[in-house]
Amino acid sequence: MSIGHTLLGILETGPRHGYDLKRAFDERFGHDRPLHYGQVYSTMSRLLKNGLVEVEGVEPGEGPERKRYAITDAGVTDVAGWLGRPEKPEPYLQSTLYTKVVLALLTGRDAGELLDVQRSEHLRLMRELTQRKRSGDLADQLICDHALFHLEADLRWLELTAARLDQLAREVRG
């Protein structure tokens, strides 16, 4: 996810302070990975330097002055371009799971056990996401569905790899 583009998109709905940007980001997109304040302010500094946002006003606060950021026309154009570009599909051709299976076989460890442990972890996370999906709003349901579909694909791969483990072991050990 592009943090900069996401913050620009939020600003397109109206000017905000850094604190408000963080809160809006976290509410919509940061359930599992909230932004750090430093990340918000360093991103805003970069966007300001690149002419994609401007400081609309500065207000005194209890601590440092609070800058109110607004998106510029160049920022709106940048967000529109980003939204219009398709994301590159991630084929996962060099996944960590595959690497672990091959290394387990190369080093004489039990790759079947590794696959079983990973399968258990995937199922645990799927149960957690399914519960979150049941109790969440539509946005939460959609993001959970996205994650669940990826986990289901991983589970299919784990099963296929387990079925081919003997053959893979022969090939890996040469």
Buried (B, 14 or more C-beta within 10 A) or exposed (E): EEBBBBBBBBBEEEBBBBEBBBBBBBEEBBBEEBBEEEBBBEBBEEBBEEEBBBEBEEEEEEEEEBBBBBBBEBBBEBBEEBEEEEEEEEEEEEEEBBEBBBEBBEEEEEBBEBBEEBBEEBEEBBEEBEEBBEEBEEEBBEBBEEBBEEBEEBBEBBEEBBEEBEEBBEEBEE
